[in-house]
Amino acid sequence: MSNAETKAVRVFISGRVQGVGFRYWTLRAAEERGLNGWVRNLRDGRVEALFSGPADMVDDMLADCHEGPRFSAVRGVEVEDAEAPEASGFRTVG
């Protein structure tokens, strides 16, 4: 896979991921990697995110999502292919 390849994925993260700063951690980590997309809490207790950008940076972000911030306890990370967002930058939504 070359660095020029881009990729977009939608991710659903389960476990203790709300009330532990997961969205803000995700925002900072995605911005550091220059990714586009968004992150939000879901009513069922999961966090949903859309990551888009260079494939190696998206893969790196996905690997970090299995760990999460300090006080989280990630139990699962579901990943599906997605369309890249029209807007550039990364933000918290919802």
MMTF fields as JSON, N, C-alpha, C and O atoms, coordinates in Angstrom:
{
  "mmtfVersion": "1.0.0",
  "mmtfProducer": "UNKNOWN",
  "numBonds": 375,
  "numAtoms": 376,
  "numGroups": 94,
  "numChains": 1,
  "numModels": 1,
  "chainsPerModel": [1],
  "groupsPerChain": [94],
  "chainIdList": ["A"],
  "bondAtomList": [4, 2, 8, 6, 12, 10, 16, 14, 20, 18, 24, 22, 28, 26, 32, 30, 36, 34, 40, 38, 44, 42, 48, 46, 52, 50, 56, 54, 60, 58, 64, 62, 68, 66, 72, 70, 76, 74, 80, 78, 84, 82, 88, 86, 92, 90, 96, 94, 100, 98, 104, 102, 108, 106, 112, 110, 116, 114, 120, 118, 124, 122, 128, 126, 132, 130, 136, 134, 140, 138, 144, 142, 148, 146, 152, 150, 156, 154, 160, 158, 164, 162, 168, 166, 172, 170, 176, 174, 180, 178, 184, 182, 188, 186, 192, 190, 196, 194, 200, 198, 204, 202, 208, 206, 212, 210, 216, 214, 220, 218, 224, 222, 228, 226, 232, 230, 236, 234, 240, 238, 244, 242, 248, 246, 252, 250, 256, 254, 260, 258, 264, 262, 268, 266, 272, 270, 276, 274, 280, 278, 284, 282, 288, 286, 292, 290, 296, 294, 300, 298, 304, 302, 308, 306, 312, 310, 316, 314, 320, 318, 324, 322, 328, 326, 332, 330, 336, 334, 340, 338, 344, 342, 348, 346, 352, 350, 356, 354, 360, 358, 364, 362, 368, 366, 372, 370],
  "bondOrderList": [1, 1, 1, 1, 1, 1, 1, 1, 1, 1, 1, 1, 1, 1, 1, 1, 1, 1, 1, 1, 1, 1, 1, 1, 1, 1, 1, 1, 1, 1, 1, 1, 1, 1, 1, 1, 1, 1, 1, 1, 1, 1, 1, 1, 1, 1, 1, 1, 1, 1, 1, 1, 1, 1, 1, 1, 1, 1, 1, 1, 1, 1, 1, 1, 1, 1, 1, 1, 1, 1, 1, 1, 1, 1, 1, 1, 1, 1, 1, 1, 1, 1, 1, 1, 1, 1, 1, 1, 1, 1, 1, 1, 1],
  "groupList": [{"groupName": "MET", "atomNameList": ["N", "CA", "C", "O"], "elementList": ["N", "C", "C", "O"], "formalChargeList": [0, 0, 0, 0], "bondAtomList": [1, 0, 2, 1, 3, 2], "bondOrderList": [1, 1, 2], "singleLetterCode": "M", "chemCompType": "L-PEPTIDE LINKING"}, {"groupName": "SER", "atomNameList": ["N", "CA", "C", "O"], "elementList": ["N", "C", "C", "O"], "formalChargeList": [0, 0, 0, 0], "bondAtomList": [1, 0, 2, 1, 3, 2], "bondOrderList": [1, 1, 2], "singleLetterCode": "S", "chemCompType": "L-PEPTIDE LINKING"}, {"groupName": "ASN", "atomNameList": ["N", "CA", "C", "O"], "elementList": ["N", "C", "C", "O"], "formalChargeList": [0, 0, 0, 0], "bondAtomList": [1, 0, 2, 1, 3, 2], "bondOrderList": [1, 1, 2], "singleLetterCode": "N", "chemCompType": "L-PEPTIDE LINKING"}, {"groupName": "ALA", "atomNameList": ["N", "CA", "C", "O"], "elementList": ["N", "C", "C", "O"], "formalChargeList": [0, 0, 0, 0], "bondAtomList": [1, 0, 2, 1, 3, 2], "bondOrderList": [1, 1, 2], "singleLetterCode": "A", "chemCompType": "L-PEPTIDE LINKING"}, {"groupName": "GLU", "atomNameList": ["N", "CA", "C", "O"], "elementList": ["N", "C", "C", "O"], "formalChargeList": [0, 0, 0, 0], "bondAtomList": [1, 0, 2, 1, 3, 2], "bondOrderList": [1, 1, 2], "singleLetterCode": "E", "chemCompType": "L-PEPTIDE LINKING"}, {"groupName": "THR", "atomNameList": ["N", "CA", "C", "O"], "elementList": ["N", "C", "C", "O"], "formalChargeList": [0, 0, 0, 0], "bondAtomList": [1, 0, 2, 1, 3, 2], "bondOrderList": [1, 1, 2], "singleLetterCode": "T", "chemCompType": "L-PEPTIDE LINKING"}, {"groupName": "LYS", "atomNameList": ["N", "CA", "C", "O"], "elementList": ["N", "C", "C", "O"], "formalChargeList": [0, 0, 0, 0], "bondAtomList": [1, 0, 2, 1, 3, 2], "bondOrderList": [1, 1, 2], "singleLetterCode": "K", "chemCompType": "L-PEPTIDE LINKING"}, {"groupName": "VAL", "atomNameList": ["N", "CA", "C", "O"], "elementList": ["N", "C", "C", "O"], "formalChargeList": [0, 0, 0, 0], "bondAtomList": [1, 0, 2, 1, 3, 2], "bondOrderList": [1, 1, 2], "singleLetterCode": "V", "chemCompType": "L-PEPTIDE LINKING"}, {"groupName": "ARG", "atomNameList": ["N", "CA", "C", "O"], "elementList": ["N", "C", "C", "O"], "formalChargeList": [0, 0, 0, 0], "bondAtomList": [1, 0, 2, 1, 3, 2], "bondOrderList": [1, 1, 2], "singleLetterCode": "R", "chemCompType": "L-PEPTIDE LINKING"}, {"groupName": "PHE", "atomNameList": ["N", "CA", "C", "O"], "elementList": ["N", "C", "C", "O"], "formalChargeList": [0, 0, 0, 0], "bondAtomList": [1, 0, 2, 1, 3, 2], "bondOrderList": [1, 1, 2], "singleLetterCode": "F", "chemCompType": "L-PEPTIDE LINKING"}, {"groupName": "ILE", "atomNameList": ["N", "CA", "C", "O"], "elementList": ["N", "C", "C", "O"], "formalChargeList": [0, 0, 0, 0], "bondAtomList": [1, 0, 2, 1, 3, 2], "bondOrderList": [1, 1, 2], "singleLetterCode": "I", "chemCompType": "L-PEPTIDE LINKING"}, {"groupName": "GLY", "atomNameList": ["N", "CA", "C", "O"], "elementList": ["N", "C", "C", "O"], "formalChargeList": [0, 0, 0, 0], "bondAtomList": [1, 0, 2, 1, 3, 2], "bondOrderList": [1, 1, 2], "singleLetterCode": "G", "chemCompType": "PEPTIDE LINKING"}, {"groupName": "GLN", "atomNameList": ["N", "CA", "C", "O"], "elementList": ["N", "C", "C", "O"], "formalChargeList": [0, 0, 0, 0], "bondAtomList": [1, 0, 2, 1, 3, 2], "bondOrderList": [1, 1, 2], "singleLetterCode": "Q", "chemCompType": "L-PEPTIDE LINKING"}, {"groupName": "TYR", "atomNameList": ["N", "CA", "C", "O"], "elementList": ["N", "C", "C", "O"], "formalChargeList": [0, 0, 0, 0], "bondAtomList": [1, 0, 2, 1, 3, 2], "bondOrderList": [1, 1, 2], "singleLetterCode": "Y", "chemCompType": "L-PEPTIDE LINKING"}, {"groupName": "TRP", "atomNameList": ["N", "CA", "C", "O"], "elementList": ["N", "C", "C", "O"], "formalChargeList": [0, 0, 0, 0], "bondAtomList": [1, 0, 2, 1, 3, 2], "bondOrderList": [1, 1, 2], "singleLetterCode": "W", "chemCompType": "L-PEPTIDE LINKING"}, {"groupName": "LEU", "atomNameList": ["N", "CA", "C", "O"], "elementList": ["N", "C", "C", "O"], "formalChargeList": [0, 0, 0, 0], "bondAtomList": [1, 0, 2, 1, 3, 2], "bondOrderList": [1, 1, 2], "singleLetterCode": "L", "chemCompType": "L-PEPTIDE LINKING"}, {"groupName": "ASP", "atomNameList": ["N", "CA", "C", "O"], "elementList": ["N", "C", "C", "O"], "formalChargeList": [0, 0, 0, 0], "bondAtomList": [1, 0, 2, 1, 3, 2], "bondOrderList": [1, 1, 2], "singleLetterCode": "D", "chemCompType": "L-PEPTIDE LINKING"}, {"groupName": "PRO", "atomNameList": ["N", "CA", "C", "O"], "elementList": ["N", "C", "C", "O"], "formalChargeList": [0, 0, 0, 0], "bondAtomList": [1, 0, 2, 1, 3, 2], "bondOrderList": [1, 1, 2], "singleLetterCode": "P", "chemCompType": "L-PEPTIDE LINKING"}, {"groupName": "CYS", "atomNameList": ["N", "CA", "C", "O"], "elementList": ["N", "C", "C", "O"], "formalChargeList": [0, 0, 0, 0], "bondAtomList": [1, 0, 2, 1, 3, 2], "bondOrderList": [1, 1, 2], "singleLetterCode": "C", "chemCompType": "L-PEPTIDE LINKING"}, {"groupName": "HIS", "atomNameList": ["N", "CA", "C", "O"], "elementList": ["N", "C", "C", "O"], "formalChargeList": [0, 0, 0, 0], "bondAtomList": [1, 0, 2, 1, 3, 2], "bondOrderList": [1, 1, 2], "singleLetterCode": "H", "chemCompType": "L-PEPTIDE LINKING"}],
  "groupTypeList": [0, 1, 2, 3, 4, 5, 6, 3, 7, 8, 7, 9, 10, 1, 11, 8, 7, 12, 11, 7, 11, 9, 8, 13, 14, 5, 15, 8, 3, 3, 4, 4, 8, 11, 15, 2, 11, 14, 7, 8, 2, 15, 8, 16, 11, 8, 7, 4, 3, 15, 9, 1, 11, 17, 3, 16, 0, 7, 16, 16, 0, 15, 3, 16, 18, 19, 4, 11, 17, 8, 9, 1, 3, 7, 8, 11, 7, 4, 7, 4, 16, 3, 4, 3, 17, 4, 3, 1, 11, 9, 8, 5, 7, 11],
  "groupIdList": [1, 2, 3, 4, 5, 6, 7, 8, 9, 10, 11, 12, 13, 14, 15, 16, 17, 18, 19, 20, 21, 22, 23, 24, 25, 26, 27, 28, 29, 30, 31, 32, 33, 34, 35, 36, 37, 38, 39, 40, 41, 42, 43, 44, 45, 46, 47, 48, 49, 50, 51, 52, 53, 54, 55, 56, 57, 58, 59, 60, 61, 62, 63, 64, 65, 66, 67, 68, 69, 70, 71, 72, 73, 74, 75, 76, 77, 78, 79, 80, 81, 82, 83, 84, 85, 86, 87, 88, 89, 90, 91, 92, 93, 94],
  "secStructList": [7, 7, 6, 6, 7, 3, 3, 3, 3, 3, 3, 3, 3, 3, 3, 3, 7, 1, 1, 1, 1, 2, 2, 2, 2, 2, 2, 2, 2, 2, 2, 2, 6, 6, 7, 3, 3, 3, 3, 3, 3, 7, 6, 6, 1, 7, 3, 3, 3, 3, 3, 3, 3, 3, 2, 2, 2, 2, 2, 2, 2, 2, 2, 2, 2, 6, 6, 7, 1, 6, 6, 7, 3, 3, 3, 3, 3, 3, 3, 3, 3, 7, 7, 7, 7, 1, 1, 7, 1, 3, 3, 3, 7, 7],
  "xCoordList": [0.844, 0.0, 0.883, 1.765, 0.669, 1.487, 0.872, -0.314, 1.717, 1.239, 0.209, -0.577, 0.207, -0.718, -2.143, -3.102, -2.271, -3.609, -4.424, -3.915, -5.694, -6.57, -7.645, -7.913, -8.241, -9.198, -10.177, -9.824, -11.427, -12.444, -13.169, -13.592, -13.308, -13.993, -14.912, -14.645, -15.991, -16.88, -16.577, -16.44, -16.474, -16.041, -17.044, -17.527, -17.346, -18.217, -17.403, -16.967, -17.198, -16.358, -17.238, -18.005, -17.115, -17.959, -17.101, -15.888, -17.76, -17.092, -17.393, -18.44, -16.454, -16.616, -15.959, -14.777, -16.756, -16.212, -16.961, -16.637, -17.951, -18.63, -18.361, -18.316, -18.181, -17.9, -16.449, -16.107, -15.576, -14.153, -13.257, -12.047, -13.846, -13.073, -12.719, -11.796, -13.457, -13.128, -13.26, -12.405, -14.333, -14.511, -13.393, -12.895, -12.999, -11.954, -10.593, -9.779, -10.351, -9.127, -9.086, -8.051, -10.229, -10.321, -10.084, -9.357, -10.694, -10.524, -9.041, -8.53, -8.365, -6.941, -6.103, -5.248, -6.352, -5.565, -5.776, -4.828, -7.012, -7.307, -6.686, -6.153, -6.753, -6.152, -4.636, -4.048, -4.0, -2.55, -2.152, -1.055, -3.043, -2.757, -3.24, -3.052, -3.864, -4.357, -5.572, -5.795, -6.363, -7.533, -8.745, -8.848, -9.653, -10.951, -11.994, -11.794, -13.126, -14.227, -14.836, -14.789, -15.409, -16.122, -16.213, -15.918, -16.628, -16.851, -18.074, -18.307, -18.856, -20.04, -20.374, -20.003, -21.088, -21.633, -22.94, -23.697, -23.202, -24.487, -25.312, -24.766, -26.628, -27.526, -27.32, -27.612, -26.813, -26.633, -25.326, -24.987, -24.587, -23.375, -22.091, -20.998, -22.213, -21.012, -20.584, -21.32, -19.381, -18.893, -18.79, -18.305, -19.249, -19.155, -18.223, -18.256, -17.391, -16.482, -16.339, -16.515, -16.017, -15.694, -14.293, -14.036, -13.386, -12.007, -11.719, -12.034, -11.118, -10.784, -9.439, -9.162, -8.603, -7.301, -6.338, -6.759, -5.034, -4.034, -4.244, -4.432, -4.207, -4.522, -3.675, -4.186, -2.384, -1.535, -1.929, -1.831, -2.374, -2.797, -4.138, -4.348, -5.046, -6.332, -6.077, -6.668, -5.209, -4.884, -4.272, -4.58, -3.405, -2.777, -3.838, -3.793, -4.782, -5.87, -6.722, -7.093, -7.029, -7.829, -7.117, -7.751, -5.823, -5.056, -5.167, -5.346, -5.063, -5.173, -6.572, -6.725, -7.597, -8.972, -9.192, -10.101, -8.38, -8.501, -8.033, -8.392, -7.227, -6.741, -7.587, -8.058, -7.774, -8.56, -7.812, -6.648, -8.484, -7.854, -7.71, -8.234, -7.001, -6.598, -7.711, -7.505, -8.874, -9.913, -10.954, -11.94, -10.745, -11.698, -11.378, -10.299, -12.336, -12.136, -12.81, -13.996, -12.04, -12.586, -12.809, -11.907, -14.035, -14.361, -14.418, -14.142, -14.777, -14.894, -14.754, -15.125, -14.21, -14.08, -14.56, -13.89, -15.728, -16.272, -15.923, -16.093, -15.436, -15.001, -15.724, -15.812, -16.24, -16.845, -16.385, -16.104, -16.312, -15.93, -16.969, -18.149, -16.526, -17.425, -17.006, -15.94, -17.872, -17.548, -16.818, -17.139, -15.839, -15.117, -16.075, -16.958, -15.908, -16.777, -16.479, -15.364, -17.479, -17.283, -16.461, -15.656, -16.661, -15.937, -14.553, -14.367, -13.587, -12.261, -12.161, -12.938, -11.205, -11.023, -11.735, -12.464, -11.512, -12.12, -12.885, -12.405, -14.078, -14.907, -15.723, -15.873, -16.232, -17.174, -18.575, -18.851, -19.461, -20.831, -21.802, -21.417, -23.087, -24.134, -24.156, -24.975],
  "yCoordList": [-1.187, 0.0, 1.242, 1.37, 2.128, 3.338, 4.434, 4.41, 5.381, 6.492, 7.336, 8.042, 7.266, 8.069, 7.516, 8.218, 6.246, 5.657, 6.307, 6.58, 6.549, 7.09, 6.064, 5.139, 6.259, 5.291, 6.025, 7.007, 5.529, 6.087, 4.92, 3.977, 4.994, 3.944, 4.543, 5.615, 3.838, 4.17, 3.149, 1.957, 3.626, 2.788, 2.896, 3.982, 1.756, 1.709, 1.102, -0.046, 1.879, 1.457, 1.213, 2.082, 0.015, -0.339, -0.587, -0.771, -0.586, -0.745, 0.467, 1.099, 0.788, 2.018, 3.133, 3.43, 3.749, 4.744, 6.08, 7.002, 6.186, 7.472, 7.941, 7.144, 9.257, 9.831, 9.683, 9.9, 9.308, 9.122, 9.954, 9.733, 10.906, 11.768, 11.136, 11.584, 10.091, 9.377, 10.261, 10.226, 11.058, 11.921, 12.945, 13.183, 13.552, 14.576, 13.949, 14.534, 12.768, 12.028, 11.697, 11.844, 11.247, 10.912, 12.143, 12.081, 13.257, 14.517, 14.891, 15.178, 14.886, 15.254, 14.271, 14.685, 12.972, 11.951, 12.029, 11.868, 12.275, 12.376, 13.638, 13.606, 14.751, 15.995, 15.855, 16.352, 15.174, 14.957, 14.18, 14.365, 13.314, 12.5, 13.156, 12.609, 14.33, 15.034, 14.378, 14.511, 13.667, 12.97, 13.889, 14.875, 13.552, 14.214, 13.294, 12.084, 13.894, 13.092, 13.675, 14.883, 12.795, 13.236, 12.091, 10.938, 12.44, 11.464, 11.902, 13.097, 10.936, 11.246, 10.078, 8.934, 10.394, 9.372, 8.862, 9.627, 7.578, 6.997, 6.725, 6.546, 6.696, 6.475, 5.121, 4.953, 4.141, 2.788, 2.638, 1.536, 3.752, 3.701, 3.56, 3.634, 3.357, 3.258, 4.636, 5.614, 4.693, 5.88, 5.507, 4.428, 6.408, 6.206, 7.264, 8.42, 6.868, 7.826, 7.519, 6.382, 8.552, 8.419, 8.971, 10.132, 8.142, 8.548, 8.466, 7.467, 9.521, 9.549, 10.233, 11.259, 9.647, 10.249, 9.217, 8.18, 9.489, 8.525, 7.167, 7.104, 6.099, 4.771, 4.401, 3.807, 4.744, 4.373, 5.13, 4.59, 6.38, 7.166, 6.661, 6.634, 6.26, 5.693, 4.387, 4.156, 3.538, 2.271, 2.507, 1.791, 3.512, 3.864, 4.321, 3.943, 5.129, 5.604, 4.432, 4.371, 3.503, 2.331, 1.505, 1.026, 1.342, 0.593, 1.276, 0.603, 2.606, 3.342, 3.263, 3.319, 3.133, 3.041, 1.784, 1.751, 0.762, -0.449, -0.202, -0.945, 0.85, 1.222, 2.336, 2.227, 3.412, 4.545, 5.358, 5.085, 6.366, 7.203, 6.452, 5.352, 7.065, 6.477, 5.767, 4.653, 6.389, 5.818, 4.997, 4.558, 4.784, 3.975, 2.494, 2.123, 1.655, 0.2, -0.29, -0.622, -0.329, -0.71, -2.218, -3.001, -2.614, -4.039, -4.479, -5.637, -3.555, -3.933, -2.745, -1.623, -3.005, -1.982, -2.607, -3.466, -2.166, -2.639, -1.614, -0.413, -2.087, -1.191, -1.566, -2.743, -0.563, -0.793, 0.298, 1.423, -0.05, 0.933, 2.048, 1.817, 3.25, 4.406, 5.34, 5.19, 6.304, 7.372, 8.466, 8.743, 9.082, 10.181, 11.353, 11.596, 12.078, 13.239, 14.35, 14.457, 15.164, 16.286, 17.394, 18.047, 17.604, 18.665, 18.173, 17.0, 19.086, 18.713, 19.063, 19.87, 18.457, 18.67, 17.59, 16.768, 17.603, 16.611, 17.328, 18.334, 16.832, 17.535, 16.546, 15.374, 17.059, 16.321, 16.733, 17.923, 15.755, 16.058, 15.478, 14.71, 15.864, 15.319, 16.015, 15.689],
  "zCoordList": [0.0, 0.0, 0.0, 0.85, -0.908, -0.964, -0.085, 0.243, 0.275, 1.103, 0.376, 1.008, -0.97, -1.76, -1.716, -2.039, -1.311, -1.244, -0.136, 0.951, -0.43, 0.598, 0.925, 0.159, 2.071, 2.566, 3.468, 4.12, 3.497, 4.392, 5.056, 4.386, 6.372, 7.124, 8.172, 8.715, 8.447, 9.559, 10.646, 10.371, 11.883, 12.992, 14.135, 14.457, 14.74, 15.916, 17.046, 16.958, 18.116, 19.224, 20.444, 20.86, 21.01, 22.16, 23.393, 23.303, 24.545, 25.828, 26.69, 26.551, 27.593, 28.395, 27.591, 27.763, 26.701, 25.768, 25.826, 25.078, 26.703, 26.896, 28.318, 29.255, 28.46, 29.778, 30.19, 31.353, 29.233, 29.542, 28.616, 28.563, 27.892, 27.009, 25.67, 24.99, 25.293, 24.049, 22.817, 21.932, 22.754, 21.566, 21.43, 20.33, 22.546, 22.482, 22.185, 21.471, 22.73, 22.425, 20.927, 20.277, 20.391, 18.968, 18.105, 17.113, 18.479, 17.75, 17.669, 16.587, 18.798, 18.818, 17.991, 17.208, 18.169, 17.469, 15.955, 15.187, 15.529, 14.097, 13.505, 12.396, 14.239, 13.759, 13.626, 12.666, 14.595, 14.541, 13.287, 12.76, 12.812, 11.628, 10.337, 9.25, 10.458, 9.276, 8.638, 7.435, 9.447, 8.91, 8.824, 9.553, 7.927, 7.819, 8.431, 8.528, 8.849, 9.367, 10.616, 10.848, 11.421, 12.623, 13.631, 13.316, 14.855, 15.922, 16.714, 16.89, 17.193, 18.004, 18.926, 18.666, 20.013, 20.9, 20.311, 19.714, 20.479, 20.084, 21.335, 22.423, 21.171, 22.323, 22.978, 24.162, 22.21, 22.764, 23.552, 23.983, 23.743, 24.558, 23.755, 24.316, 22.439, 21.609, 21.126, 21.253, 20.57, 19.877, 18.408, 18.067, 17.533, 16.093, 15.525, 15.947, 14.566, 13.944, 12.465, 12.028, 11.708, 10.289, 10.119, 10.435, 9.62, 9.378, 7.891, 7.245, 7.347, 5.935, 5.758, 6.379, 4.898, 4.647, 4.113, 3.6, 4.228, 3.767, 4.462, 5.677, 3.682, 4.215, 5.428, 6.378, 5.408, 6.545, 7.814, 8.916, 7.66, 8.827, 9.368, 10.581, 8.468, 8.895, 9.644, 10.699, 9.115, 9.78, 11.154, 12.108, 11.255, 12.521, 13.53, 14.701, 13.068, 13.927, 14.409, 15.581, 13.505, 13.878, 14.947, 15.887, 14.808, 15.811, 17.17, 18.185, 17.202, 18.463, 19.061, 20.281, 18.214, 18.724, 19.567, 20.396, 19.367, 20.184, 21.619, 22.533, 21.808, 23.136, 23.741, 24.873, 22.972, 23.46, 24.497, 24.787, 25.06, 26.078, 27.403, 27.579, 28.304, 29.582, 30.365, 30.846, 30.498, 31.368, 30.623, 31.217, 29.327, 28.559, 28.72, 29.183, 28.329, 28.295, 27.015, 27.009, 25.939, 24.641, 24.599, 24.896, 24.221, 24.095, 22.64, 22.326, 21.751, 20.355, 19.43, 19.775, 18.238, 17.202, 15.897, 15.323, 15.437, 14.159, 13.093, 13.302, 11.95, 10.875, 9.589, 9.24, 8.888, 7.576, 6.619, 7.031, 5.329, 4.32, 4.281, 4.547, 3.95, 3.92, 2.794, 2.198, 2.521, 1.578, 2.347, 3.502, 1.703, 2.335, 2.563, 1.741, 3.668, 3.918, 2.912, 2.403, 2.634, 1.714, 2.367, 1.703, 3.654, 4.368, 4.775, 5.099, 4.754, 5.229, 6.703, 7.212, 7.382, 8.813, 9.604, 9.048, 10.912, 11.785, 12.876, 13.399, 13.24, 14.223, 15.062, 14.716, 16.157, 16.995, 16.548, 16.393, 16.339, 15.921, 16.937, 17.82, 16.795, 17.66, 18.968, 19.827]
}
